[in-house]
Amino acid sequence: MFHRSMTVVLTAALGASTALARDLPQAGSDYFTAARERLAEAISRELNTNPARNIILFVADGMGIGTNYGIRLFKGQQEGHLGEEYNLPHDTFPHSALIKTYNINAQTPDSAPTAGAMNTGVKQIFNTINLDETAVHDDCSSEVPLRTFAEIVSEAGRSVGIVSTASLAHATPAAVYAKTANRNWLHDAPEGCEDIAAQLVRQFEAGVIDIALGGGARDFAPDGMELATGTGRRPDERNLLERIGEIGVQYAWDAKTLAAADREEPVIGLFANSDMAYEHDRPDSQPSLPELTVAALEHLRTNDEGFYLMVEGARVDHANHDGNAHRAFSEGVAFAEAIEAALAMVDLDETLVIVTADHDHVITFSGHCGRGTLVTGLCMGISSGQVEHDGKPELAGDGKPYTVVNYLNGPGSILTEQEDGSFSGSRPEVTQEEAQDPDFLQQALIPMGAESHSGVDVALWATGPWAHLFGGTMDQEMIFHVMHHAMFGAD
């Protein structure tokens, strides 16, 4: 039995330890004070066990812990800080976890089954979407479809939305609504199989999807058909854009037509022929990821029953594949701004917000760099007697400076192929001006046409109802189960 006297003793002990902490010589440090404030917030925090009327799942494709770190520094330095002390909006969420990302048959995953795991609660086969474990890639006769969170939410009378900077038929957005033996059947599929774009139109018609905003207009139009964003690519000559209109779904193709869309009627927005432009290169005609997120929320919150929204910062992944840290981080900044915009529009008492990634990349952060070193620049030396770096590039064993960011493999490889097929070479010297060029490809070791994914765990941050169920190291499919419990309670 726990006696009152024991409570008194414990209280006294805690009080004594607090007094001792306040008397420590480091107690005057800003770091110490800030940490004590965060501790007090954590101690006083109450768990939110309200039913989640709304759920927003933010997925930055390919944003491993390293990429998140790079985005944090990049954004912080843009705002005039040294960078390391800056926090992205999700960095301060009260609950977090490490997420295992492997697929049933792959140590290093791809986006289709990882996003599928989040949307169905089970691991899936590499390069397939929302099929059971008997699926065979590229064989639609093997398809045994799973039930998605979107279908469950829709059946309960709530709305479902998708936002992505990739084609809406791309792997991560497709995982909200599609079931396919090949993630690459965006607009064409073998006879007897259904392509992904056609499945999105069917899910609009079934009332499962209420709003979908992203790229990929070519996947919905006949081959050669002229569009505001380019030309169609469908070999079957089906005009899915015409079908969309027939079932009462509004079609937006630029910022102006999106703004004019009726927020109480279904909407599909296709703002690029394939994937949308990188944020660094984005034309004014294309809405930004924060703008797309706001538009989707304005639409979804017209349903008093609630909603499920998946928002993907798709091109973080693409820029990492390109070996281009500047665009990876600028895409991440837009993603963070989308989170910030969403938080300003929802009530966290009734909205579960989750931020995570589908998988990691082989991005690395090198050397012993001083505070405030530009994350897309050369590694500068650690200063003695001051906080900021000493302004002198650190040198590697070859006597040359090196950048903060590198990739293990990718198009920026320092090795070049010889006539006999062998590879050789030495590391070229890079200046600060070259490293800071947005088009600079970070140096890599292993030569590959595109940098690869990594199987390393990714992070998850959460706030709102039942966010405390996330913690420790978890399998990716747990995201579905927490979302389901938060919205619908125990089975």
N, C-alpha and C positions, 0 to 999 in steps of 0.2 A: 504494500500500500504506500502511496506517495503522501507523506505527512506534510501538514502546513509548515512545520518547523524546517523541513527540507527545502520548501519553497523560499522561506526567509533566508536560509543559508545561501541558496543559489543566487537569489536576488542581490544579496550583499556582495557575493563574489563577483557577479557581473558588474556591479557598481564600482567595486574596487578596481577591476580590470580597466573599466572606462576611465577612471581617474588616472590610473597609471598611463594609459594611452595618451591622455591629454597632457601629461607631464613629460612625455618623451622629447628629446631634443629635436626630433624631426617633426614635431607637432605643428610647427609654424610653416611647414612646406605646403605649397599649393596642392601638390600631388597628394599629400597626406590628408589635407582638408577635403579635397574632392572625393577621395576614396571613402572617408568617413560619412560624407553626405550620401554617397551611393549605398553604403551599408545601411544607413538609417532608412533609406527608401525601401530597400529590400526587406528589412525587418518589418516595416509597417505595411508592406504590400498585402492586399487581400486577394485571394484566388477568385477569379471570375468564373462562376459555374452557371451563368445564365445560358439559356438556349441561344444558339447563334442563328439569328434571323438571316444574316448575310455572311458569306465567306469570300474573301479575295485571296487567290493563290498567285503570288508573284514568282515567276520563274525567269531568272536571268540565265539563258542558255550558255553553258560552259563557264559559269562564274564560280570557279573553285575558290577556296579560301585565299589563295595567292592573288587571283584576279580581283577579288573583293578588296584586298589590301591595296592593290595598285589603284583601284578606283577611288578608294578613300584618300590616298595621298594626292592623286590627280585633282580631285574635287577640292580638297583642302588647300592645295597650292593655287588653284584658280581663284580662290577666295582670299588669298593673301596670307594664309597661314604657312607654317613650316610643312604641315601636311600630316605628320604622324599623329598629332593630337586631335585631329578632326574626327567627327563621327558622322557616318552616313545615317539616314533616318532609321534603318533597321538595326544598326549597331547597338542602339539603346533599347531595343525591345527587351522585355523582362525575361523571356524564355528562349532557349536555344538548344540545339542538338547537333550531333554529327550524323550524317546520313550515308549509309552504304549504298552504292549505285550499281552494283554488278547486275547483269542480266542472267537469266537461267543458264544460258550457254556461252556467256562472255564475261571474262574478268574485266576487260575494259569495255564500257557500255556505249550504246548510241542513244540518241535523243528519243527515238520512238518508244522502245520498251521502258525507258526510265520515266518518261512522261506518262506512259500507259500505267505504270505501277502506281503513280500518284492518283490516277483517275479510276482505278479499279480495285486496288488493294492486294494485288498479286504481282509477282515478278513475271516477266514475259520474255519471249524469244527475240534475240537480236534481229533488228530490221523489220520486226512486225509490230502491229499496233492492236492492242486490246483483243487478243486471241488467247485461248488457254494454252497450257504447256505442251499440248500435242501438235501445235502448229508447226508447219514446215515452211521456211522462208521461200517465197516466190511460188507457192502452190496454194491457190485459193480453194482447192478441193479439201484442204486440210483445216479450213477455218471453222473454229468453234468459238463464236463471239462471246465476249464478256459483257456484263452490264456496267455502264459507266456511271460515275457520280452525277454527271449532267442529266442522264435519263432518270435517275432517282429523284433529283431535285425538281426536275420538270414535272414529274408525276405527282409531286407534292404541291404543285401549284405555284412554284417559284420560278423566277426567270434565270436564264443562263446566258452569259456573254463571253466572248473571246476577243482578246486584243493581242496582236503580234506584229512585229516588224519584219517577219518573214511572210512568204506566201501562206495564206490561210490553209492550204493543203499540205503545208510542211509538217514535219513530225510532231512537234510539241503542240501546236494548236489542234492538229488532227486528233491527238489523243483525247481531246475533250468529247469528240463526237464520232470518230471513225473506227472501223474494224477491218483490218487488211493484212494480207500475208506479205505485202511489200510496201514499205513506207515511201518508195519512189514512184508508185502509181498515182502521181498527182492528178494527171489529166488523161492518162491512158492506162489500160489494163488489158490483159489477155481476154479473149472471148470467154464469156461466162463469169467474169470477175467484175467487180464494181470499183471504178476509180474513186479517189478520195474527194475530189471536188464534187462529184455527183452525190456522194454521201452527205456532204454538207448541205446541199440543196434539199435532199430528202429529209434531213433532220430539221431544217427550217420548216418544211412542209408538215412534218409531224408535230411541230410546236416545241421541240426540244431546245432549239437554239433561237434566241430572240435578237441577238445582235452579234455580229462578227466583223471586226475591223482589222485590216492588214493589207498585205500585198497579194499578188497572184492572179490578176485579172485574166491572164492568158490561159489559166487552167479552166476557165468557165466559158470560153468562146471558141467557135470553130477555127480551124487552122486558116490563117491568113486574114481573118476578120479584123478590120480596123477598129481600134478602141482608143479612148482618150489617153491611155497609158502605153499603147503599143499595138501588138497584133495577137490574135488568138492562136492557140497551139493544139486544140483538141482534134485528134485525127478522126473521131467518129462524127464530126460535123454537128454535134449537138450544141445548141445555143442555150447554155444554162442561165445566162443573164436574162434571156427572154422568159425562161421558165420561172425565174425568181420574181419577175414582175407579175406573172400570171397568178402566183400564190400570195400576192400582196406584200412582198418584201421590197422595201425601198432600196435603191442602189445609189451609193455615193462613190465618186471617183476622185474627188479632191477636197480640200479644206472647205471650199464654198458650198458644195453639195452636201457635205456632212453637216455643216452648220444649219442648212435649210431642212434637214430631215426631221420628220415628226417624231418626237421622243417617245410617243406612246404606240408606235407601230414598229414592226420588225425592220431591221436595217442590216444590209451587208455593205461594207466599205472596202473597195479594192483600189488602193491608191498607187499601185505600181504594177508593172506587167509581171514581174517575178517578185523577188524580195524588195522591200523598201530601201531607200538610200541610207547609207550610213549617216548618222546624225551630223558628222563633220561635213558631209557633202549634201545634206538634205535641201531640196528646193522648196520654195515657199508653198508650192502646190500640195506638198505632202505634209499632213499633220504630224507633229512630233509625237513621241510615245506618251508624254504627259497629256497632250491634247486628246489623243485617242482614249486614254484612260478616263479622263474627265467626261468625254462624250458618252462612253459606255456606261459610266455610273449615272449620268443624268438620265439615260434611258432606263437602266435597270431599277433604279429606285422609284420609278412610277408604280412598281408592283409592291403593294403593301405587305404581301406575304414574304418578300425577301428575294435574295438572288445568290447565285454562284458566278463569280467572274474569275477567269484565268487570264493573267497579263504576262506576256512573254517579251523580254528584251532579247530577241533572237540573235541580233547581229554582234553581240559580245562574242558569241561562239565563232561567227564567221571571221571576225577580225583576228581572233586568236589563231584560227586556221590559216589566215593570211600571214601570220607572224608579225602583225602590225599592232604594237601595244597602244599607240596613240588612239587609234579608232576603237580598240577594245575598251579603253578606259573612258573615252568620250561617250560611247554607247552605254557604259555603266553609269555615267553621270545622268544621262537621260532616264535610265531605269530608276535611279534613286529619286529623281525629280517626279517621276510618275508615282512612286510610293508616297512621297510627300504630298502630292496633290490629292491622292486617294484618302490619306489620313485626315485631310482637312474637310472631307466630304462625308465621312461616316462616323457613326457613334460606336466607339470601341466597347461599350457595354453590351452591344448586340452584334458586333461584327468581328469575326475572327480573321486576322490578317496574317498570312504566312509568306515569308520570303525565303527562297531557296534557289537551287540550281539543279539541273538534271545530271550533270557530270562535270568533271574537272578537265583541265588541259595541262600540257607539259611546260607551263610557264615557270620561270625561276627568277629569283631576286638575289643578285650576286654581291659578294664582297662585304667589306666593313665600311659602310658609307656613313658620313656625318649627317646630323639632323638637317632637314630642309633640302637635301639633295633632290633635284628635280627627278621625279620617278621615271620620266621618259628620257632622261639625259645620262651623262656620264656619272659614275660613282665618285663622289668627292670625299676627301679625307676627313676623319674625325678630328675636331679641333680640341686643343688643350686650353682649358680656362674660359671657354665660351660655349654657348649652346649650339649655334649654327656651324655648319661645316667650314673647313678652312679654305675652300675655293680652289684646292689643288686636286686634279684628277688622280685617283689611285691607279697604280700601274700593276699589270699582271706579270707573270713570270717571263713573258716575252718582251717586257719593257713598254708595252702599249696600254693606253687607258681602256677601260671597259665600261659598258652601260650597266645601269641598275637591272634592267630587264633583259633576259635572254630566254630562248626556247631550247629544249633538248633536241627537237627536230623541226624541220619545216623548210620553207623556201628561202630563208635567210642563211642557209648553211654556209659555213666558211670553206667547205670542200667543193671542188668543181670536178665535173666528170671529164675524163680524158678520152682521147680517140679510141683507146683499147677497152673502154668501159670502166676503168678503175677511177678511183677518186683520190685527189690529192689537193694540197693547198696549205696556205698559212693564213692566220687571222689578219685581215686588213685593219689598219688603224682608222679609228672613227673620231671625228671631232665633235665638240659639243653642238655646233651648228648642224652637222649632219644628223646626229642623234635626235635633235629636236624637230627635225622635219617630219610633219605628219605622215609622209609617205615612206619614212624609213622603216625597213624591215629589220627587226632585232636579229642579232647574230644567233645562229643555231649550230649545233654540231652535226647531227645526222641529216643527210640530204633527203628531203621528201618534198613532193609537189605541194602538199598541204600539211601543216602541223597537225598532230594527232591528239585525240582525247587521252585522258588519264583515268585510271581506275580508283584514284585516291578519293576518300570520303569528301563530301561537300558539307557546307554548313547550312543550318536552317535557323531562322529567327521567327518568333511568333509573339503576337499580342492579341488580347481580346478573349472571348469566352473559350475556356478549356485549353488555352495556349499552354498551360502548365503541364499538360500531358506530354509535351515534347521535352525530352531531356536525355542525356547520355548519348550512346551510340545506337542508332536505330536503323532498321532496314527501310528502304524508300517507300515501300507499300504502306507503312504505318501512317503516312500523310493522309491517305484515303480514310483510314480507320478513325483517326482523330477528327477529321472533317465530318465524317458521318456521325460520330458520337456527339460532336459539338452541335450539329444541326438537328439531329433526330433522337438523341439520347440513347440509352441502352437498348439493345435488341430485345 
